[in-house]
Amino acid sequence: MIIGGAFQGKLRYARSMYPKITWADGKVCPYEEIKTCKGIFHLEEYIRRVMQEEEARTYLETLNELAGINPRIVVVSDEVGYGLVPADPFERRYRETAGRICTRLAADAERVDRVVCGIGTVIKKKEAPFEEMMSEEIVLPEERMLEEMMPEEIVLPEEIEKRSFEIITEELGDISLVPGTESVVKRCIHTSADFEYARNLVFSEQAVEKIQNAIRDGASIVTDTQMGKAGINKKKLGQYGGKVYCFMSDEDVAKEAKRRGVTRAAVSMEKAAGLHEKLIFAVGNAPTALIRLYELIREENFKPEAVIGVPVGFVNVVQSKERILTLDDIPYIVARGRKGGSNIAACICNALLYTL
């Protein structure tokens, strides 16, 4: 068993330890595969799936008896249960169930490794039976593997970005991305070092193609922060006739926001809507900007070329994004949940520009 926090390099570690194994992905594999596969990763997602489907819940018993059913399996799982107790009843049941199953599996396991920052520590080991399995499955002894992980890579400066994307592709492994969205997802991961963007980015149908066509037609980009504006490649956008706007610092915007008791972000969206030109909105900070933009689209028949909705934070962030996901006639790219930021908004714009 190999456990650890999310995105700590568990799968890479597991593949180094067990190079001959063909892995099943717990997020998508058939439920029956748990009984016969050599290894499974995303075990925590497998547990979530079987709990959500009535007909599949018998596999919870299979997991509890896995040591007898498939005794040579290697399981890789995120640690579930740290942090705040969820308000949602299902999430509480899920955390308890996943914790109990992982505890049972660890008790039955011949060996348990915990991985942090790509480095594994053996926290349990039964010597004799596991040594037999090691001789069959492992090419590199643990000490040699760790030595090979430690040295710095020698990469020429002009090759660093290319190498970064190669690493991202390697670590994504068998995670399947929507065709056409790969460059956007990978650049978000490159910008943040957060692989969760492979899961939480949502694209409307043909969003990438439609937004790129708008850029080719001279569309400009409106951001909700000066940071977002600074991060977008204006030279590349300018090749197609587009500009980058941010009205957050404008005096008239500040005065109007104060007069009405609303945020400058909301008023800046209104000012942008009055430009009467093709616009792509890239919101990475203020949920109020996204909410006001949604209102302009729904109530005032404003029709931007696209919305990139990736504000970060806690208050109304999730709600603002979910509103954009209800739009059926405006292309959008949304980072579902709380994550995002002005840097993510800018990098999505750049990903679209760089692949034109």
ROMISE-79487 format. One record per residue: residue in three letters; z, y, x of N, C-alpha, C in turn. Coordinates in steps of 0.2 Angstrom, whole numbers, plus 5000, padded with zeros to 4 digits. Each point is the difference from the previous one (the first is absolute). Layout:
N
ALAZYXZYXZYX;...
This chain:
356
MET500049945004500050064996500050065004;ILE499650054999499950065003500250064995;ILE500550045001500150054996500150075003;GLY500050054996500150075003499850054995;GLY500150065002499850064996499250004999;ALA499850044995499350014999499650035006;PHE499449985001499650035005500450005007;GLN500349955002500449995006499649955005;GLY499449984998499649965005500249924999;LYS500249984994500249934999499449965000;LEU499550024997499449955000499749995007;ARG499950065003499750005007500549955004;TYR500650015000500549965003499949924999;ALA500049994993499949934998499349975002;ARG499550045000499449975002500049995008;SER500450045004500049985007500449945001;MET500649994996500449945001499649944997;TYR499650014995499749944997499350014999;PRO499650005006499350025000499549954996;LYS500349934999499649954997500050004992;ILE500550044998500150004993499550044996;THR499749974994499750044995500450034995;TRP500050074999500550034996499850014993;ALA500549994995499950024993500350074999;ASP499750044996500350074998500349994994;GLY500750015000500449994994499850054994;LYS499650055002499850054995499549984995;VAL499649955003499449984996499849935000;CYS500449965004499849935000500249964994;PRO499749944999500249964994500749985001;TYR500349994994500749995000500149935004;GLU499649954998500049935003500050005007;GLU499750055003499950005008500750005004;ILE500550024997500650005003500349935002;LYS499749954996500249935001499749975006;THR499450035002499649965005499850055006;CYS500150065000499750045005500550005006;LYS499750015006500450005006500450065001;GLY499850064998500450065000499850054994;ILE500550044998499950054995500350065002;PHE499750064999500350065002500050044993;HIS500350065000500250034993500349964995;LEU500549965003500449954995500350044995;GLU500350065002500350054995499650014994;GLU499350015001499550024995499949944996;TYR500049945003499949934996500550004995;ILE500750015002500550004996499950054994;ARG499850065002499950054994499549974995;ARG499549975003499449984995500349944996;VAL500349955002500349954996500550024995;MET500450055002500550034995499650044994;GLN499450035002499750044995499649964995;GLU499849945002499649954995500449954997;GLU500149994994500449954997499849935002;GLU499449995000499849935002500149985007;ALA500150055004500049995007500849995003;ARG500450014995500750015002500349935003;THR499749954998500249935003500050005007;TYR499650045003499950005008500650035003;LEU500450044996500750025003500449945003;GLU500049944995500349945002499649975006;THR499450005001499649985005500250035007;LEU500150074999500350045006500749975002;ASN500449994996500749985001500049935004;GLU499549964998499949935003499550005005;LEU499850055003499450005004500149965007;ALA500650005002500149965006499949934999;GLY500049974994499949934999499249994998;ILE499850054997499350004997499550015006;ASN500150055004499550025005500450025006;PRO500349945004500550025005499850035006;ARG499350005002499850035006499750074999;ILE500150034994499750064998500350065004;VAL499750055002500350065003499950054995;VAL500650044998499950054995500250075003;VAL499650054998500150075003500250044994;SER500550035000500350044994500350075002;ASP499850054996500450065001500749994998;GLU500550045003500749994998500150054993;VAL500249974995500150034994500750014998;GLY500250064998500750014997500450065003;TYR499750035006500350065002499950064996;GLY500450055002499950064996500350014993;LEU499850054996500350014994499949944995;VAL500449994996499949954994499550034995;PRO499449964999499550034995500350014993;ALA499750054997500250014993499749954995;ASP499449985002499649964996500349935000;PRO500149974994500349935000499649955003;PHE499450005000499649945003500150015008;GLU499950065002500150015007500749985003;ARG500550004996500649985002500049925000;ARG499749974995500049935000499649975006;TYR499450045001499649985005500350005007;ARG500450055001500450015007500549945001;GLU500349994994500549945000499749945002;THR499449984996499749945001499749995006;ALA499750055003499650005007500649995005;GLY500550034999500650005005500349935000;ARG500149974994500249935000499649955003;ILE499350014998499549955003500050005007;CYS499950065003500050015007500649975004;THR500650014996500649975003500049935000;ARG499749974995499949935000499649975005;LEU499450045001499549985004500350005008;ALA500350055001500350015007500549955001;ALA500449984995500549945001499649945001;ASP499549994997499649935001499650015007;ALA499850065002499550005006500349975006;GLU499549985004500249975007500150075004;ARG499650054999500050065004499950064996;VAL500450065001499950064997499950055005;ASP499550045000499950065004500050064996;ARG500350055003500050074996499650055005;VAL499550034997499650055004500150074998;VAL500150045006500150074999499550035005;CYS499650054998499650035004499549955004;GLY499849954997499649955003500349955005;ILE500750015001500449965005500449954996;GLY499949945001500449954996500749985004;THR500549984996500649985002500249934996;VAL500149955004500249944997500750004997;ILE500150004994500750004997500249934998;LYS499649955000500249944998499549955003;LYS500349945003499549965003500449935001;LYS499749954997500249935000499649975006;GLU500349985005499649985006499549945000;ALA500249944998499649945001499450004995;PRO500150014994499449994996499550065001;PHE500350065001499550055001499650005006;GLU500349975006499750005006499349964999;GLU500149944996499449964999499550044996;MET500150044995499650054997499750055004;MET500450035005499750055004499549975005;SER500149945003499549975004499349994997;GLU500050004993499449994997499750064998;GLU500450054998499750064997499950065004;ILE500550005005500050075004499749995007;VAL499550055001499750005007500450035005;LEU500350064998500350045005500849994999;PRO500449995005500750004999500250074998;GLU500650004997500250064997500150065006;GLU500349975006500150055005499350035002;ARG499549965001499450025003499750054994;MET500049984994499750044995500350075000;LEU500750015001500350065000499850045006;GLU499949975005499850035006499350034999;GLU499649974997499350024999500050064995;MET500550004995500050064995500250065004;MET500450005005500450065002499550045004;PRO499649985005499650055004499650054996;GLU499950065002499650054997499349985001;GLU499650024995499349995000499750055004;ILE499549995004499650055004499450024996;VAL500050064997499450024996499850075002;LEU499450005001499750075002500150054994;PRO500150065002500250054994499550004995;GLU499350005001499550004995500049944996;GLU500449955002499949934997500749994995;ILE500450055001500749994996499949994993;GLU499650044997499950004993499749944998;LYS499549985003499649944999500549945000;ARG500449995006500549955000500550004995;SER500250064998500550004994499749974994;PHE499450014998499749974994499949935001;GLU499849985006500049925001500749974999;ILE500550035002500749974999500150004992;ILE499850064997500150004993499749954996;THR499349985002499649954997500449935001;GLU500249995006500349945002500749994996;GLU500450054999500649994997499950004992;LEU499550034998499849994993499949934998;GLY499749965005499949934999499649984994;ASP500349964996499649984994500150044994;ILE500350065000500050054995499350024998;SER499849994994499350024998500150074997;LEU499550055003500050074997499450004996;VAL500050054995499450014996499450025004;PRO499449974999499550015004499850085000;GLY499950035005499850075000500650055001;THR500649975000500650045000500349995007;GLU499849955004500349985006500150065005;SER499650055001500050055005500650054998;VAL500150014993500550044998500749975001;VAL500049944998500749965000500250005008;LYS499549985004500249995007500250075003;ARG499750054998500250075003500650024998;CYS500249984994500750024997500549965004;ILE499949945002500449965004500150035007;HIS499450015002500050035007500450075001;THR499950044994500450065000500849995000;SER500249954996500749994998500349945003;ALA499649965003500349935003500349974994;ASP499850014994500349974994499549954997;PHE500149945000499549954997500149994993;GLU500550044997500049994992499450044997;TYR499750045004499450044997499549954998;ALA500049945003499549944998500149984993;ARG500650014997500249984994500050064995;ASN500350065002500150054995499450054998;LEU499550005004499450044999499649974994;VAL499950044995499649994994499450045000;PHE499449974999499450035000499749994993;SER499750054997499650004994499449965002;GLU499649984995499449975001499550045005;GLN499849975005499550035005500250075002;ALA500750015001500350075001499750025007;VAL500049965005499850025007499250025000;GLU499649964996499350025000499950074996;LYS500450014995499950064996500350065003;ILE500549995004500350065003499550025006;GLN499849955004499550015005499450044998;ASN499749984994499550034997500150074998;ALA500650024998500250074998500050045007;ILE500349975005500050035007499350025002;ARG499649954999499250015002499750064996;ASP500350014994499750054996500350075001;GLY500550005005500350065001500650024997;ALA500449954998500750014997500550025005;SER500450054998500550025004500749964999;ILE500550005004500649974999500650054999;VAL500449994995500650044999500649965002;THR500450025004500749975001500650044998;ASP500549974999500650034998500550025006;THR499849995006500450035006499550025005;GLN500350055004499650025006500049945005;MET500549965000499949945005499449964998;GLY500049984994499449964997499350045002;LYS500050064999499450045002499849995007;ALA500650015004499950005008499749935002;GLY500249954996499949935003499349984998;ILE499650034996499349984997499550035005;ASN499649955002499450025005499550054996;LYS500150065001499650064997499350005003;LYS500049995006499350005003499549944997;LYS500349944999499649954997499950024993;LEU500550024996499950024993499450065000;GLY500150045004499550065000499349985001;GLN499949945003499349985001499649994993;TYR500449994995499849984994500150074995;GLY500250055003500150064996500750014997;GLY500449965001500750004997500550045004;LYS500550024996500650045004500649974998;VAL500650025003500649974998500450064998;TYR500350004994500450054997500849985000;CYS500450055001500749994998500350074998;PHE500250004994500250074997500850015000;MET500349955003500850004999500350065003;SER499750035005500350065004499750074997;ASP499649994995499750074997500550044996;GLU500050065001500550044997499950004993;ASP499450004997499950004993500349944997;VAL499949945003500349944998500850005000;ALA500350035005500750005000500350054995;LYS499750054998500250054995499949974993;GLU499549964999499949974993500549944999;ALA500149975006500549944999500750034999;LYS500250055003500650034999500150034993;ARG499550034997500050034994500149954994;ARG499649945001500149954995500549955001;GLY500350005006500549955001499849935001;VAL499450005004499749935001499950005008;THR499749945002499950005007499450035003;ARG499950025006499450035003499549945000;ALA500249945001499549955000499649994993;ALA500450014995499650004993499650064999;VAL500250065002499550054999499450005005;SER500149975006499549995005499449964997;MET500249954996499549964997499650044994;GLU500450044997499650044995499550055003;LYS500250035006499650045004499449965002;ALA500149945003499449965002499549994994;ALA500349984994499649984995499550064998;GLY500250065002499650064998499550025005;LEU499949965005499550015005499349994997;HIS499949954995499349994998499649975005;GLU500249955004499649975005500249925000;LYS499749965003500149935000500649995005;LEU500649974997500649995004500349935000;ILE500249995005500449935001500850025002;PHE500449984996500750025001500449955004;ALA500350025005500449955004500750025000;VAL500449974996500750024999500549955004;GLY500450035005500449955004500750025000;ASN500250054997500750035000500350014993;ALA499750044996500350024994499849964994;PRO500549974997499849964993499850054995;THR500350065000499950054995499250035000;ALA499749995006499350025001499649944996;LEU500249945001499649954997500150004993;ILE500650014997500150014993499650054997;ARG500050065003499650064997499349985001;LEU499849975005499349985000499849954995;TYR500449964998499949954995500050044993;GLU500450054999500050044994499350044999;LEU499850035006499450035000499449964998;ILE500049945002499549954999500049984992;ARG500649984998500149984993499950054995;GLU500350065001500150054995499550065000;GLU499750015006499650065001499349985002;ASN499949935000499349975001499750025007;PHE500550015005499850015007499849935003;LYS499550005004499749945002499950005008;PRO500549995004499849995007499649945002;GLU499850015006499649945002500449945002;ALA500650015002500549945001500750035001;VAL500449955000500850025001500249955005;ILE500350025005500349965005500850014999;GLY500449964997500650014998500549965004;VAL500350035005500549965005500650055001;PRO500350034996500650045001500649955002;VAL500450025004500649965003500750034997;GLY500449964999500750024998500349964994;PHE500450034996500449974995500050034993;VAL500050064999500050034994499350014997;ASN499949964995499350004996499449985004;VAL500149975006499549985004499649944997;VAL500449954998499749944997499650024994;GLN500450044996499750024993499450045001;SER499950045005499450045000499449965002;LYS500149955005499549965002499849954994;GLU500549984996499849964994499550034995;ARG500150075000499650044995499350005003;ILE499950015006499350005003499749934999;LEU500449955000499749934999499749994993;THR500250044995499749994994499450044999;LEU499750045005499450034999499449955000;ASP499650004996499549955000499350035001;ASP499950075001499450035001500050045007;ILE500650005004500050035006500249955006;PRO499550005005500249965005500750015004;TYR500449955001500650025004500249955005;ILE500450025005500349955004500850025000;VAL500449964998500750014999500449955004;ALA500550035004500549955003500649994995;ARG500049944997500549994995500750005003;GLY500550024996500750005003500250075003;ARG500549995004500350075003499650025006;LYS499749955003499750025007499450045000;GLY499950045005499450045001500150065005;GLY499850064998500150055005499350045001;SER500150065003499450045001499649975006;ASN500349975004499649965006499649954997;ILE500349964995499649954996499450034996;ALA500150054997499550044996499450025005;ALA500250035006499550025005499749945002;CYS500349945002499749955003499549964995;ILE500250004994499549974995499450045000;CYS500050075000499450045000499649995006;ASN500449995006499649995006499749935000;ALA500349954998499749944999499350004996;LEU500150044995499350004996499550045004;LEU500250055003499550045004499749965006;TYR500449965003499849975007499649944998;THR500049984994499549944998499450024996;LEU499950075000499450024996499449985004;
